[in-house]
Amino acid sequence: MKLNSGFGTTPAQRHRYLYSAVWWLLMPLVLLRLWRRGRKEPGYRQHVMERIGFYPRRDPASASSKFLWVHAVSVGETRAAEPLIAAMLDAYPEHAILLTHMTATGRATGQSLFGQSPRVLQCYLPYDTGWMAGRFLRHFAPQLCVLMETEVWPNLIAQCVRYKVPVALVNARLSERSLRSGKRFSTLMTEAAGGIACIGAQTDADAARLRQLGAVSVHVTGSVKFDVTPPAALLAAGAALRQQIGVRPVLLCASTREGEEALILDALAKSTQRDALKNLLLVIVPRHPQRFDEVANMVAAHGMPLLRRSELGSNPVPLEVAVLLGDSMGEMFAYYALCDVAFIGGSLMPLGGQNLIEACAVGKPVLIGPHTFNFAVATEQAIAAGAAQRVTDADAMLNAAMHLLQADPERDRMGEQARSFAQQHRGATARTMALLAPLISI
């Protein structure tokens, strides 16, 4: 079996050949890990053949589709791609969208967003070997490749160049940490960057860092995440959930990551604000669904009465429940709608933080921890606009939340500033569409 088109004659081609060889050597372990992960997330045991470049025979009705391909690796990228995909479907009615992912949760999110559209086809992107990427491209023959945010794969881009599929990297961001990592593989990354036809960066700083990796035709378009419109159905679902909760103050801890829930629960357990906390409902929504049971057990170990969202039904939330576990997918906007104050996870630990824009769009005051390098500019802009407040640790987060929950005018003012902040930064989708237009054949 031919791993690539040959050993290559340039340093970049030789490095890419070795990179492919490593992928093939590790493939048994990669597939074993995939299967083991499927114990907790069954989605990882589905469509496995797609991950190695084998796809079902296309339906005759769609076989002639002209595909615009959007790759959104996981949940955050898929949700960010929603306004862009909607704009592409509207602007190019003769085309279909091929939406690819790498995670099961990303695919499930895409299904919830676009599952009713006959013009959106979903599948997994194969692992990054030249042979697998080539099979993928020959099977679907997309007219355009749109990579969301940070997905730069050397073999994939090389195969796109080979098959004359223009590549655009949009909503692109690159942290200093990622830049340092990229420079360690500069030969591979420089060739990959050179194969990208155009880049729409979120900020000037992202654009500058991308240019340091050898990217050309870099434009600053802003973040398309500001263009995501809170779905009316989810806002209504959140309002209904709030009715079930009642008048209790609600603190949402959204997209929490491993290690953060323990810090938050410890801060709650040792807080001296007993009177203020007695009616508080803490809503925890872990970032990754495979951790739902782990977090439930953690809450139980802290002796706090717990109710799962999946068990709630249409019943009222009992007053004795201290923690509501958001163990559902695709309902984040509903959780934002029901809360009074939102803490954005991934920021208490050095994980870079999660997206705070959605909470702002719903008009909720935002608390954010010290580690926000994944959303550095948006976070600083939100803080400057009075939409968000940075906290140093879990104790400070809880104290800030309790202050806001007891200060209605300040909380309401911060919520309005959050909504205004989100509105003022809209428009990246239109700028991105203008960037893509020359690459699309009508």
Sequence and secondary structure as in RCSB ss.txt:
>XXXX:A:sequence
MKLNSGFGTTPAQRHRYLYSAVWWLLMPLVLLRLWRRGRKEPGYRQHVMERIGFYPRRDPASASSKFLWVHAVSV
GETRAAEPLIAAMLDAYPEHAILLTHMTATGRATGQSLFGQSPRVLQCYLPYDTGWMAGRFLRHFAPQLCVLMET
EVWPNLIAQCVRYKVPVALVNARLSERSLRSGKRFSTLMTEAAGGIACIGAQTDADAARLRQLGAVSVHVTGSVK
FDVTPPAALLAAGAALRQQIGVRPVLLCASTREGEEALILDALAKSTQRDALKNLLLVIVPRHPQRFDEVANMVA
AHGMPLLRRSELGSNPVPLEVAVLLGDSMGEMFAYYALCDVAFIGGSLMPLGGQNLIEACAVGKPVLIGPHTFNF
AVATEQAIAAGAAQRVTDADAMLNAAMHLLQADPERDRMGEQARSFAQQHRGATARTMALLAPLISI
>XXXX:A:secstr
   SS S SSHHHHHHHHHHHHHHHHHHHHHHHHHHHTTT GGGGSSGGGGGT      TTTTT EEEEEE  SH
HHHHHHHHHHHHHHHH TTEEEEEEESSHHHHHHHHHHHTT TTEEEEE   S HHHHHHHHHHH  SEEEEETT
   HHHHHHHHHTT  EEEEEE   HHHHHHHHHTHHHHHHHHHT SEEEESSHHHHHHHHHTT  SEEE   GG
GG    HHHHHHHHHHHHHH SS EEEEEEE TTHHHHHHHHHHH S HHHHTT EEEEEESSGGGHHHHHHHHH
HTT  EEEHHHHTTS   TT  EEE   SS HHHHHHH SEEEESSTTTTT     HHHHHTT  EEE S  GGG
HHHHHHHHHTTSEEE SSHHHHHHHHHHHHH HHHHHHHHHHHHHHHHHT  HHHHHHHHHGGG   
